[in-house]
């Protein structure tokens, strides 16, 4: 039997193509052959990337093109897309394009001081010159959606090419038929932040949110009553590093493993499944060790500006992804301390958050908010009110799946028929 040419509707016996965009996006975490097999299912014919050199320095522009602007047809009815988008994807999400160095402050005998001095010190230590929202350099900020729009456009185009223009993706693929995932977390860097977190938690839980807290293993005594309240509100507890000094990622894998092993009593007592690095400082060594202790990581933004790492950084996607084997749920909304550091106040701060939330909703990804309930940042009444106003707007729309980062990670792993990595505590 001769295979139907691309563009012809399938016959009666043809299997229904995968219309769930999340399952297709999740397939990018497979190897290239596995991804092409899924894209072939979408098309209804063999699919391949033709290959070619990949620019290792911020290959974002590759994803600004029409994904099927040029393709070749094979005798089997399949198609080949020029270039190596899979290789570029790996370079992007693992930040291999990013020149990395160890920030000088991580070599100091003490961490950055908490409180009002942290914002001016962060500005002093951040990297970059010129307008913080100019692009280039890449990635764009606060919205960098080229990679996500390209992958979603490829899914839509393959459906139309292989099964007719009336075949469209599922517009609401998250649990409960929701358009996107809405996640709220807070980093408690200090004891003062922990003291303010109860009021923040109460306000957000009253709206119907399920906030989660990330605490460092060392630095202050954890408030057991607060943690119980988090769990009662449907949130979860995560580890915000061992000590809040940014040094862990720059140790050897063995040293990282030993430090994390020392936190096992905390991980087991509080059923901790997730990790976030202080200052969002990570490394290949850290990411290779994390799956031995945690189910997911959330230490990378999709895009960031004026960070301690580089003038620009980010994994380039607002969807979960695997980085050096670690399932990552990226931070996608600009953090409170970054916006304050950049000089955003009042309605200007709220407008940036609104614009980014709408961009995440548009692609149907994960809106992960993270604030710091510290007296100089998200613990301030005026900053909390701005976030609460945005939360109310998002909840009134009714199209967000209210989840914890752990639930997002578990759902994402299930999309590809895989189970998550090690259960916390197995690396004893």
C-alpha positions in Angstrom: 0.0 0.0 0.0 1.3 3.5 -0.9 1.5 5.9 2.0 -0.6 9.0 1.8 1.3 12.1 1.0 1.7 14.7 3.8 -1.3 17.0 3.7 -3.8 14.2 2.9 -6.3 13.4 5.7 -5.6 9.9 7.2 -7.8 6.9 6.2 -10.4 5.5 8.5 -8.0 3.1 10.2 -5.3 5.7 10.9 -4.5 6.3 14.6 -5.5 9.6 16.0 -2.5 11.9 16.1 -1.2 13.2 19.5 -3.1 16.5 20.0 -1.8 17.1 23.5 0.9 19.8 23.2 2.3 19.0 26.6 3.1 15.4 25.6 4.8 16.6 22.5 6.8 19.3 24.4 7.7 16.7 27.0 9.1 14.5 24.3 11.9 16.9 23.8 13.4 15.5 26.9 14.0 12.2 25.1 17.0 11.6 22.9 16.7 12.9 19.3 15.5 9.5 17.9 12.7 9.4 20.6 11.7 12.9 19.9 11.5 12.4 16.1 9.4 9.2 16.7 6.8 11.3 18.6 6.9 14.1 15.9 6.4 11.3 13.3 3.3 10.2 15.2 2.0 13.7 15.0 2.6 13.9 11.3 1.5 10.4 10.5 4.7 9.8 8.5 8.4 9.6 9.3 10.0 12.8 10.6 13.7 13.7 11.0 16.0 16.7 11.6 18.4 16.9 8.6 21.3 18.0 10.9 23.8 20.8 10.6 26.0 23.0 12.7 24.5 24.5 15.9 25.6 27.9 17.0 26.8 27.3 20.6 26.6 31.0 21.5 22.9 31.8 22.4 21.2 30.0 19.5 17.9 31.7 20.2 17.5 33.1 16.7 17.2 29.6 15.3 13.8 29.4 16.9 12.6 32.7 15.5 12.0 31.1 12.1 9.1 29.3 10.7 9.6 25.6 11.8 8.4 24.3 8.4 9.6 27.2 6.3 11.8 24.8 4.4 11.6 21.1 4.5 12.3 18.1 2.3 9.9 15.2 1.4 11.1 11.6 1.3 9.8 8.8 -0.9 8.1 7.3 2.2 6.0 10.4 2.6 8.1 11.6 5.5 9.7 15.0 5.9 13.0 16.4 7.1 13.5 19.7 8.7 16.9 21.4 8.1 19.3 22.1 10.8 19.6 20.6 14.3 16.9 22.1 16.5 17.3 19.3 19.0 21.0 20.1 19.5 20.1 23.8 19.9 17.4 22.9 22.4 20.0 21.0 24.5 22.4 23.9 24.4 19.7 26.3 25.5 18.0 24.5 28.3 21.3 23.4 29.9 22.8 26.9 29.4 25.8 25.5 27.6 25.8 28.8 25.6 26.4 30.7 28.8 30.0 31.6 29.8 30.2 30.7 33.4 32.4 31.8 36.2 32.3 31.6 39.9 30.9 34.8 41.5 33.5 36.4 43.8 31.0 36.7 46.7 30.8 32.8 46.9 34.5 32.8 48.0 33.9 35.2 50.9 34.0 33.7 54.5 30.4 34.9 55.0 27.3 35.1 52.8 25.8 38.4 51.6 24.2 40.2 54.6 20.4 39.9 54.8 18.1 42.9 55.1 18.2 46.3 53.4 21.8 46.0 52.3 21.1 43.0 50.1 19.5 44.9 47.2 22.3 47.5 46.8 24.9 44.8 47.1 23.1 42.6 44.6 23.1 45.6 42.2 26.8 46.1 42.8 27.6 42.4 42.2 25.3 41.9 39.2 26.7 41.7 35.7 25.7 43.8 32.7 25.7 47.3 31.3 23.2 49.3 29.3 19.4 48.9 29.4 18.5 45.8 31.4 15.6 45.0 29.0 17.5 45.4 25.7 17.8 42.5 23.4 20.4 41.4 22.3 22.0 40.2 24.4 20.0 37.1 24.5 17.7 35.8 26.0 15.1 38.6 25.8 13.7 39.8 29.1 11.2 39.6 30.7 9.6 37.5 27.9 11.7 35.0 26.0 9.2 32.7 24.2 10.9 32.0 20.9 11.7 28.4 21.8 8.3 27.6 23.2 6.4 29.3 20.3 8.6 27.4 17.8 7.9 24.0 19.4 4.2 24.7 19.6 4.1 26.0 16.0 5.9 22.8 14.9 3.3 20.6 16.6 0.4 22.6 15.0 2.0 22.6 11.6 2.7 18.9 11.6 -0.9 18.2 12.6 -2.2 20.3 9.8 0.3 18.9 7.2 -0.4 15.3 8.0 -4.1 15.3 8.9 -5.7 18.4 7.4 -5.9 22.0 8.5 -8.9 21.3 10.8 -6.7 19.2 13.1 -5.6 21.5 16.0 -3.9 20.9 19.3 -5.8 20.6 22.6 -6.0 24.2 23.9 -6.4 23.2 27.6 -4.1 20.2 28.3 -3.3 20.7 32.0 -5.2 18.8 34.7 -8.8 19.9 35.0 -8.8 21.2 31.5 -6.8 24.3 32.5 -4.8 26.4 30.1 -1.6 26.8 32.2 -0.2 25.9 35.6 -0.1 28.5 38.4 2.5 27.9 41.1 3.5 30.1 44.0 6.6 29.6 46.1 8.6 31.6 48.6 12.3 31.5 49.6 12.9 32.0 53.3 16.5 33.2 53.3 16.6 34.3 56.9 14.8 33.9 60.2 13.2 37.3 59.6 11.8 36.1 56.4 10.4 33.0 58.1 8.8 35.3 60.7 6.9 37.2 58.0 6.0 34.1 56.0 3.0 33.2 58.1 1.1 36.4 57.2 2.0 35.9 53.5 0.9 32.3 53.6 -2.4 33.2 55.3 -3.2 35.9 52.6 -2.4 33.6 49.7 -4.2 30.6 51.1 -7.3 32.7 51.6 -7.4 33.3 47.9 -7.2 29.6 47.1 -3.5 29.4 46.3 -1.3 26.7 47.5 2.0 28.4 48.4 5.2 26.4 49.0 8.2 27.3 51.1 11.9 26.7 50.4 14.2 26.9 53.4 18.0 26.5 53.7 19.1 23.6 55.8 21.4 25.7 58.0 21.2 29.2 59.3 18.1 29.3 61.6 15.7 26.9 63.3 12.7 26.0 61.2 9.3 26.9 62.6 7.4 23.6 62.8 4.1 25.3 63.2 4.6 27.3 60.0 5.6 24.2 58.0 2.5 22.4 59.3 0.4 25.3 58.1 1.9 25.1 54.7 1.0 21.5 54.4 -2.5 22.1 55.7 -2.9 24.8 52.9 -1.9 22.2 50.3 1.6 23.5 49.8 4.9 21.7 50.2 8.4 22.3 51.7 11.5 22.5 49.6 15.2 22.8 50.4 16.8 26.1 49.6 20.4 24.9 49.6 22.4 23.6 52.5 23.7 27.1 53.6 22.6 30.3 51.9 26.0 31.2 50.6 26.1 30.0 47.0 29.1 27.7 47.4 27.6 24.3 46.9 27.5 24.3 43.1 31.3 24.9 42.9 32.3 21.9 44.9 33.1 18.5 43.4 30.3 16.0 42.9 31.5 14.0 45.9 31.6 17.0 48.1 28.1 18.1 46.9 26.8 14.5 47.6 28.3 14.6 51.1 26.7 18.0 51.9 23.3 16.9 50.7 23.6 13.6 52.5 23.9 15.7 55.7 20.4 17.1 55.1 18.7 13.7 54.9 17.1 13.9 58.3 15.4 17.1 57.2 14.4 15.7 53.8 12.8 12.7 55.4 11.1 14.5 58.3 9.4 17.0 56.0 9.0 14.9 52.9 11.1 17.3 50.9 11.1 16.4 47.2 12.4 19.7 45.6 15.5 21.8 45.6 16.3 25.4 44.8 19.8 26.8 44.9 20.6 30.0 46.8 21.1 32.9 44.3 19.9 30.4 41.6 23.6 29.4 41.3 23.8 25.9 39.8 26.3 23.9 37.8 26.6 20.7 35.8 28.1 18.9 38.8 25.2 19.9 41.1 22.5 19.0 38.5 24.1 15.5 38.0 23.9 14.8 41.8 20.5 16.3 42.6 18.4 13.3 41.3 20.0 11.1 43.9 18.2 13.2 46.6 15.3 15.1 45.0 12.5 14.6 42.5 12.9 18.0 40.9 14.9 21.2 40.9 13.7 24.8 40.4 17.0 26.7 40.4 16.9 28.3 36.9 14.8 31.1 35.4 13.5 30.9 31.9 15.1 34.3 31.5 16.9 36.7 33.8 18.8 39.9 33.6 21.5 41.5 35.7 22.0 38.3 37.7 25.1 37.3 39.6 25.8 34.7 36.9 25.8 36.9 33.7 24.1 39.9 32.2 21.6 37.5 30.8 20.9 33.9 31.6 18.0 31.4 31.4 16.9 28.0 30.1 14.7 29.7 27.4 11.6 27.8 28.2 8.6 28.3 30.5 7.9 24.5 30.4 9.5 21.9 32.6 12.6 20.3 31.1 15.4 17.9 32.0 18.8 19.5 32.5 21.8 17.1 32.9 19.3 14.5 34.0 17.5 16.6 36.5 13.8 17.4 36.0 13.5 21.2 36.3 10.5 23.4 36.9 11.8 26.8 35.9 11.1 30.1 37.6 9.1 32.0 35.0 7.9 35.2 36.7 10.5 37.8 37.5 11.3 37.5 41.2 10.5 40.4 43.6 14.0 41.1 44.6 15.2 41.3 41.0 12.4 43.7 40.1 13.2 45.9 43.1 16.9 45.8 42.3 16.1 47.0 38.8 14.1 49.9 40.1 10.6 48.7 39.5 8.0 50.1 41.9 4.2 50.3 42.1 2.2 49.9 38.9 5.4 49.6 36.8 6.3 46.4 38.8 2.8 45.1 38.4 2.8 45.8 34.6 6.0 43.7 34.1 4.4 40.8 36.0 1.1 41.1 34.0 3.0 41.1 30.7 4.9 38.0 31.7 1.9 36.2 33.1 0.0 36.8 29.8 3.0 35.5 27.8 3.1 32.3 29.9 -0.7 31.8 29.6 -0.5 32.4 25.8 1.9 29.4 25.3 0.1 27.3 28.0 3.2 26.8 30.2 4.0 27.2 33.9 3.6 30.5 35.7 5.9 30.0 38.7 6.0 33.0 41.0 8.7 33.2 43.7 9.0 35.9 46.3 11.1 36.5 49.4 9.1 37.4 52.4 12.0 39.5 53.7 11.5 43.0 55.2 13.3 44.6 52.2 11.4 42.6 49.5 8.2 40.6 49.3 7.6 41.0 53.1 6.8 44.6 52.6 3.1 45.4 52.6 3.2 47.4 49.4 5.0 44.6 47.5 2.6 42.0 48.9 -0.4 44.0 47.8 0.9 44.2 44.3 1.3 40.4 44.1 -2.0 39.8 45.7 -3.7 42.0 43.1 -2.1 40.0 40.3 -3.0 36.7 41.9 -6.7 37.8 42.1 -6.7 38.7 38.4 -5.2 35.3 37.5 -7.6 33.4 39.7 -10.6 35.3 38.4 -9.7 34.2 34.8 -10.3 30.6 36.0 -7.9 29.0 33.5 -5.0 28.2 35.7 -4.3 24.8 37.4 -3.3 25.8 40.9 -0.5 23.4 41.8 2.7 23.0 43.8 6.0 22.6 41.9 6.1 19.0 43.0 2.8 18.3 41.4 3.9 20.0 38.2 7.0 17.8 38.2 5.0 14.6 38.7 2.6 15.5 36.0 5.3 16.3 33.6 7.1 13.0 34.2 3.9 11.2 33.6 3.4 12.8 30.2 6.2 10.7 28.8 5.3 7.5 30.6 8.3 7.9 32.9 8.7 7.9 36.6 10.5 10.6 38.4 14.1 10.1 39.7 15.1 9.0 43.2 12.9 9.5 46.1 14.5 11.9 48.6 16.4 9.9 51.2 17.5 7.0 48.9 21.1 8.3 48.7 22.0 7.1 52.2 
